[in-house]
Amino acid sequence: MNKAINLLAPALLLVGMSHSAQSMANTCKDLPTYAELKAALQEVIPLNTVNLATGVSSDASLNGGVGAPEWLSLVDTSGTVCAVVHSLPEKTDVTTKLGIMHRPSSIFAAETANSYSRDGIGVSTANLYLHVANQQGFDAEISSGLLGLNSASIDVYGGKPTTWGTEKDPLVGKRVGGSYMLGGGLPLYNSQKHKVGAIGVSGDFRCTDHVIAWKVREKLRDNAYNAHNNPFGLAFDPNDQQNPSNGTDAMIQDINPTTGKSASGFGYPVCLINNPTKANDGGAIIRANGNE
């Protein structure tokens, strides 16, 4: 009997490892695909506005910022990278047309939004820019943590550059880690207000990254992950009749230019060039103190 058990043990171990690997491989199966993310991103930054020689959009008024090309990443609830895309056409030389540091930054943004959000509260990375708010206690709590936690053991520039931002991106399937307190990361919630993952965008000024992530989220799967699925958010807009009490994860530009303090405690500074306006932010930014 003992001999039979001993003979079966390696086989059972292999079966267990197989099931574990299969389970890990399926963590992203219910989330938007690479193709869906690419299509949504290019809808927000239309290719017909892009100078393909430089990668820059000629119509920065669409989302604010300078119209720079963007990276977008998707992670599941465990922080596993499900997809990495960029806004330019397939087979673009990403090493000359995109800022390549923005690729891992988009993953850090997604991972951070996912890590700080849960069933019950959804937090954008823009809501975490607390050291600017000068609110006692917040800075120490948020800044104590995660920067580079896992990324030190992962080469974010590994693999062939021709695979970066494609379905074969070498960071897909990995947990990159890191912490990101700039605009661009948003959690994803389904219609039952259950957290299913997060997206991150990086490439332009951070206010624009946040706006583009917001607009992409609203387009995915017929609005399946819209901001009003958020069970509770830090941003309250009295003009938002869909969700006036529970709030969302919008960027809150309520930092007083004189004192440097945020009225909400979760404020984000106005970006220096073409800060997104109410006309082009899609509802992603709540303003105060006359900031436009």
Backbone hydrogen bonds in HBPLUS format (Angstrom, degrees):
<---DONOR---> <-ACCEPTOR-->    atom                        ^
c    i                          cat <-CA-CA->   ^        H-A-AA   ^      H-
h    n   atom  resd res      DA  || num        DHA   H-A  angle D-A-AA Bond
n    s   type  num  typ     dist DA aas  dist angle  dist       angle   num
A0005-ILE N   A0001-MET O   2.93 MM   4  6.26 160.1  1.97 151.9 157.3     1
A0006-ASN N   A0002-ASN O   2.86 MM   4  6.10 157.6  1.91 145.2 151.9     2
A0007-LEU N   A0003-LYS O   2.88 MM   4  6.13 147.6  1.99 144.8 153.6     3
A0008-LEU N   A0004-ALA O   2.90 MM   4  6.15 148.1  2.00 145.9 154.8     4
A0009-ALA N   A0005-ILE O   2.91 MM   4  6.04 137.8  2.09 147.2 158.5     5
A0011-ALA N   A0008-LEU O   3.02 MM   3  5.30 111.8  2.50 105.5 121.9     6
A0012-LEU N   A0008-LEU O   2.84 MM   4  6.08 163.5  1.87 164.4 170.1     7
A0013-LEU N   A0009-ALA O   2.88 MM   4  6.06 154.4  1.94 151.5 158.9     8
A0014-LEU N   A0010-PRO O   2.94 MM   4  6.20 154.9  2.01 146.8 153.1     9
A0015-VAL N   A0011-ALA O   2.90 MM   4  6.20 156.5  1.95 149.5 156.2    10
A0016-GLY N   A0012-LEU O   2.83 MM   4  6.06 159.7  1.87 147.6 153.4    11
A0017-MET N   A0013-LEU O   2.84 MM   4  6.10 156.0  1.89 147.7 154.5    12
A0018-SER N   A0014-LEU O   2.82 MM   4  6.01 151.1  1.90 144.2 152.7    13
A0019-HIS N   A0015-VAL O   2.88 MM   4  6.17 160.3  1.92 153.7 158.1    14
A0020-SER N   A0016-GLY O   2.91 MM   4  6.10 155.2  1.98 145.1 152.6    15
A0021-ALA N   A0017-MET O   2.85 MM   4  6.04 162.2  1.88 149.5 154.0    16
A0022-GLN N   A0018-SER O   2.86 MM   4  6.03 156.8  1.91 146.5 153.6    17
A0023-SER N   A0019-HIS O   2.81 MM   4  5.99 153.3  1.88 144.5 152.1    18
A0024-MET N   A0020-SER O   2.97 MM   4  6.24 159.2  2.01 149.8 154.7    19
A0025-ALA N   A0021-ALA O   2.88 MM   4  6.07 149.6  1.98 143.2 152.3    20
A0026-ASN N   A0022-GLN O   3.10 MM   4  6.28 127.7  2.38 139.3 151.6    21
A0026-ASN N   A0023-SER O   3.19 MM   3  5.26 140.1  2.35  97.0 108.0    22
A0027-THR N   A0024-MET O   3.36 MM   3  5.47 171.0  2.37 107.8 109.8    23
A0029-LYS N   A0026-ASN O   3.18 MM   3  5.19 164.1  2.21 108.5 113.4    24
A0031-LEU N   A0028-CYS O   3.11 MM   3  5.45 162.3  2.14 115.4 121.0    25
A0037-LEU N   A0033-THR O   2.97 MM   4  6.25 163.1  2.00 157.2 161.4    26
A0038-LYS N   A0034-TYR O   2.91 MM   4  6.10 164.0  1.93 156.2 160.9    27
A0039-ALA N   A0035-ALA O   2.98 MM   4  6.09 162.6  2.01 145.8 150.6    28
A0040-ALA N   A0036-GLU O   3.00 MM   4  6.16 161.1  2.04 147.0 152.1    29
A0041-LEU N   A0037-LEU O   2.92 MM   4  6.07 164.3  1.94 152.1 156.6    30
A0042-GLN N   A0038-LYS O   2.97 MM   4  6.13 159.7  2.01 149.1 154.7    31
A0043-GLU N   A0039-ALA O   2.95 MM   4  6.10 125.3  2.26 135.7 150.1    32
A0043-GLU N   A0040-ALA O   3.16 MM   3  5.00 133.9  2.38  91.3 104.3    33
A0044-VAL N   A0040-ALA O   3.07 MM   4  6.37 146.7  2.18 145.6 153.5    34
A0045-ILE N   A0041-LEU O   2.90 MM   4  6.17 148.6  2.00 143.9 153.6    35
A0049-THR N   A0046-PRO O   2.98 MM   3  5.64 163.9  2.01 118.3 123.3    36
A0050-VAL N   A0047-LEU O   3.01 MM   3  5.08 162.5  2.04 108.4 114.1    37
A0058-SER N   A0049-THR O   2.49 MM   9  5.35 172.3  1.50 165.6 164.3    38
A0051-ASN N   A0056-VAL O   2.86 MM   5  5.52 175.6  1.87 150.0 148.9    39
A0054-THR N   A0051-ASN O   3.05 MM   3  5.66 141.8  2.20 114.4 123.6    40
A0055-GLY N   A0051-ASN O   2.58 MM   4  5.41 149.8  1.66 160.3 169.5    41
A0057-SER N   A0067-GLY O   2.68 MM  10  4.59 172.2  1.69 143.8 143.2    42
A0062-LEU N   A0059-ASP O   3.20 MM   3  6.05 172.7  2.21 121.7 123.9    43
A0064-GLY N   A0060-ALA O   2.87 MM   4  5.42 130.6  2.11 153.7 169.1    44
A0065-GLY N   A0274-ASN O   2.85 MM 209  4.88 156.9  1.90 128.3 133.0    45
A0087-SER N   A0070-GLU O   2.96 MM  17  5.47 140.6  2.12 155.2 163.5    46
A0071-TRP N   A0202-SER O   2.90 MM 131  5.41 169.3  1.91 158.1 161.2    47
A0202-SER N   A0071-TRP O   3.07 MM 131  5.41 153.3  2.15 142.8 149.0    48
A0072-LEU N   A0085-VAL O   2.88 MM  13  5.31 162.9  1.91 148.2 148.4    49
A0085-VAL N   A0072-LEU O   2.84 MM  13  5.31 169.5  1.85 160.9 164.6    50
A0073-SER N   A0200-GLY O   2.87 MM 127  5.25 157.1  1.92 149.6 157.4    51
A0200-GLY N   A0073-SER O   2.91 MM 127  5.25 147.9  2.01 145.3 151.0    52
A0074-LEU N   A0083-ALA O   2.96 MM   9  5.26 155.1  2.02 151.0 152.3    53
A0082-CYS N   A0074-LEU O   2.74 MM   8  5.43 164.8  1.76 147.4 152.1    54
A0075-VAL N   A0198-ALA O   2.93 MM 123  5.48 164.8  1.96 160.2 163.8    55
A0198-ALA N   A0075-VAL O   3.06 MM 123  5.48 151.6  2.14 144.8 145.9    56
A0076-ASP N   A0080-THR O   3.01 MM   4  5.51 149.2  2.10 143.9 152.0    57
A0079-GLY N   A0076-ASP O   3.00 MM   3  5.34 161.3  2.04 113.6 119.6    58
A0081-VAL N   A0174-LYS O   2.85 MM  93  5.62 166.2  1.87 152.4 155.2    59
A0173-GLY N   A0081-VAL O   2.75 MM  92  5.23 165.9  1.77 143.9 148.5    60
A0096-THR N   A0093-ASP O   3.16 MM   3  5.85 164.5  2.19 118.3 122.9    61
A0097-LYS N   A0093-ASP O   3.11 MM   4  6.19 150.2  2.20 152.8 161.9    62
A0098-LEU N   A0094-VAL O   3.21 MM   4  5.12 149.3  2.31 122.7 126.3    63
A0102-HIS N   A0099-GLY O   3.02 MM   3  5.63 147.0  2.14 113.7 123.0    64
A0103-ARG N   A0100-ILE O   3.24 MM   3  5.51 153.8  2.31 102.5 109.9    65
A0105-SER N   A0101-MET O   3.19 MM   4  6.33 154.4  2.26 143.5 151.0    66
A0106-SER N   A0102-HIS O   2.90 MM   4  5.94 145.0  2.03 137.2 143.6    67
A0106-SER N   A0103-ARG O   3.18 MM   3  5.34 125.6  2.49 100.0 112.6    68
A0107-ILE N   A0104-PRO O   3.07 MM   3  5.04 121.5  2.42  94.3 109.3    69
A0108-PHE N   A0104-PRO O   2.84 MM   4  6.17 160.2  1.88 155.2 160.8    70
A0109-ALA N   A0105-SER O   2.87 MM   4  6.09 155.1  1.93 147.8 154.4    71
A0110-ALA N   A0106-SER O   3.09 MM   4  6.28 159.8  2.14 139.3 144.3    72
A0111-GLU N   A0107-ILE O   2.80 MM   4  5.96 169.0  1.81 158.2 161.6    73
A0112-THR N   A0108-PHE O   2.87 MM   4  5.96 154.4  1.94 145.9 152.7    74
A0113-ALA N   A0109-ALA O   3.04 MM   4  6.22 167.5  2.06 150.8 154.0    75
A0114-ASN N   A0110-ALA O   2.98 MM   4  6.15 158.0  2.03 148.3 154.9    76
A0115-SER N   A0111-GLU O   2.84 MM   4  5.97 155.9  1.89 143.8 151.0    77
A0116-TYR N   A0112-THR O   3.01 MM   4  6.14 154.8  2.07 154.5 158.5    78
A0117-SER N   A0114-ASN O   3.34 MM   3  5.29 146.7  2.46  96.8 106.2    79
A0118-ARG N   A0121-ILE O   2.97 MM   3  5.62 166.8  1.99 162.2 166.5    80
A0121-ILE N   A0118-ARG O   3.14 MM   3  5.62 159.3  2.18 127.1 133.3    81
A0122-GLY N   A0232-PHE O   2.93 MM 110  6.12 160.7  1.96 164.7 168.4    82
A0127-ASN N   A0124-SER O   3.03 MM   3  5.32 138.4  2.21 103.0 114.2    83
A0125-THR N   A0185-GLY O   3.00 MM  60  5.02 157.3  2.05 131.6 137.4    84
A0128-LEU N   A0125-THR O   3.04 MM   3  5.21 156.2  2.10 105.2 112.8    85
A0130-LEU N   A0128-LEU O   2.70 MM   2  5.24 142.6  1.84 100.9  91.1    86
A0133-ALA N   A0130-LEU O   2.96 MM   3  5.12 130.1  2.22 100.5 114.2    87
A0138-PHE N   A0135-GLN O   3.20 MM   3  5.84 141.8  2.36 128.6 139.5    88
A0141-GLU N   A0137-GLY O   3.24 MM   4  6.35 159.6  2.29 147.8 153.7    89
A0142-ILE N   A0138-PHE O   2.97 MM   4  6.13 173.6  1.98 164.0 164.5    90
A0143-SER N   A0139-ASP O   2.90 MM   4  5.76 158.5  1.95 149.7 156.6    91
A0149-LEU N   A0146-LEU O   2.87 MM   3  5.24 146.9  1.98 154.9 145.7    92
A0153-SER N   A0150-ASN O   3.10 MM   3  5.93 153.6  2.17 123.3 128.8    93
A0154-ILE N   A0151-SER O   3.04 MM   3  4.98 160.1  2.08 103.9 110.2    94
A0158-GLY N   A0155-ASP O   3.01 MM   3  5.10 158.4  2.05 115.2 114.6    95
A0163-THR N   A0160-LYS O   2.84 MM   3  5.57 165.6  1.86 124.8 129.8    96
A0164-TRP N   A0161-PRO O   3.13 MM   3  5.18 151.9  2.21 102.4 110.7    97
A0166-THR N   A0163-THR O   3.11 MM   3  5.34 146.9  2.23 135.9 129.7    98
A0169-ASP N   A0166-THR O   3.10 MM   3  5.24 151.2  2.19 117.8 114.7    99
A0172-VAL N   A0169-ASP O   3.08 MM   3  5.71 163.5  2.10 121.3 126.5   100
A0174-LYS N   A0171-LEU O   3.12 MM   3  5.49 159.2  2.17 132.7 132.7   101
A0201-VAL N   A0184-GLY O   2.86 MM  17  4.85 144.8  1.99 120.9 132.4   102
A0186-LEU N   A0199-ILE O   2.86 MM  13  5.47 162.9  1.89 158.2 163.5   103
A0199-ILE N   A0186-LEU O   2.85 MM  13  5.47 158.6  1.89 163.5 167.0   104
A0188-LEU N   A0197-GLY O   2.78 MM   9  5.18 160.0  1.82 136.5 131.0   105
A0196-VAL N   A0188-LEU O   2.94 MM   8  5.70 168.0  1.95 149.6 152.4   106
A0190-ASN N   A0194-HIS O   3.06 MM   4  5.53 158.9  2.11 142.4 144.8   107
A0193-LYS N   A0190-ASN O   2.84 MM   3  5.26 150.8  1.93 122.9 124.9   108
A0208-THR N   A0205-PHE O   2.93 MM   3  5.44 122.4  2.27 111.8 125.7   109
A0209-ASP N   A0205-PHE O   2.97 MM   4  6.33 151.8  2.05 147.2 156.2   110
A0210-HIS N   A0206-ARG O   2.98 MM   4  6.19 158.5  2.02 146.8 151.1   111
A0211-VAL N   A0207-CYS O   3.06 MM   4  6.35 156.5  2.12 141.9 148.4   112
A0212-ILE N   A0208-THR O   2.85 MM   4  6.05 165.8  1.87 158.3 161.2   113
A0213-ALA N   A0209-ASP O   2.93 MM   4  6.13 161.8  1.96 149.5 154.8   114
A0214-TRP N   A0210-HIS O   2.92 MM   4  6.10 158.2  1.97 148.4 154.7   115
A0215-LYS N   A0211-VAL O   2.90 MM   4  6.18 162.4  1.94 152.8 156.9   116
A0216-VAL N   A0212-ILE O   2.88 MM   4  6.05 158.7  1.93 151.2 157.1   117
A0217-ARG N   A0213-ALA O   2.93 MM   4  6.10 165.3  1.95 150.7 155.0   118
A0218-GLU N   A0214-TRP O   3.08 MM   4  6.36 152.4  2.16 146.4 153.5   119
A0219-LYS N   A0216-VAL O   2.94 MM   3  5.18 139.4  2.11 104.7 116.9   120
A0220-LEU N   A0216-VAL O   3.15 MM   4  6.37 134.1  2.38 152.6 165.2   121
A0224-ALA N   A0220-LEU O   3.18 MM   4  6.44 143.0  2.33 154.7 165.6   122
A0224-ALA N   A0221-ARG O   3.14 MM   3  5.36 131.5  2.39 102.1 115.1   123
A0226-ASN N   A0223-ASN O   3.41 MM   3  5.28 158.6  2.46 114.0 110.0   124
A0229-ASN N   A0226-ASN O   2.95 MM   3  5.76 164.7  1.97 127.1 129.7   125
A0230-ASN N   A0227-ALA O   3.13 MM   3  5.69 160.8  2.17 112.1 118.2   126
A0233-GLY N   A0246-ASN O   2.83 MM  13  6.21 166.2  1.85 156.1 155.7   127
A0235-ALA N   A0248-THR O   3.05 MM  13  5.21 168.8  2.06 154.3 151.2   128
A0248-THR N   A0235-ALA O   2.92 MM  13  5.21 147.9  2.03 138.6 147.7   129
A0240-ASP N   A0237-ASP O   2.96 MM   3  5.41 165.1  1.98 118.2 123.1   130
A0251-MET N   A0284-ALA O   2.87 MM  33  6.21 155.7  1.93 166.2 159.8   131
A0286-ILE N   A0251-MET O   2.76 MM  35  6.11 164.7  1.78 169.1 174.6   132
A0268-TYR N   A0252-ILE O   2.78 MM  16  5.79 138.6  1.95 148.0 153.1   133
A0253-GLN N   A0286-ILE O   2.74 MM  33  6.04 159.4  1.78 172.5 176.8   134
A0288-ALA N   A0253-GLN O   3.05 MM  35  6.16 136.8  2.25 151.1 138.5   135
A0263-ALA N   A0254-ASP O   3.39 MM   9  6.01 161.0  2.42 138.3 138.3   136
A0256-ASN N   A0261-LYS O   2.78 MM   5  5.49 165.8  1.80 156.5 152.0   137
A0260-GLY N   A0256-ASN O   2.68 MM   4  5.14 148.9  1.78 149.5 157.6   138
A0280-ASN N   A0277-THR O   3.05 MM   3  5.47 147.5  2.16 108.2 116.9   139
A0281-ASP N   A0277-THR O   2.91 MM   4  5.78 123.7  2.23 158.3 172.4   140
A0284-ALA N   A0281-ASP O   3.17 MM   3  5.51 159.0  2.22 110.7 117.0   141
A0291-ASN N   A0288-ALA O   3.11 MM   3  5.81 170.9  2.12 122.3 125.2   142
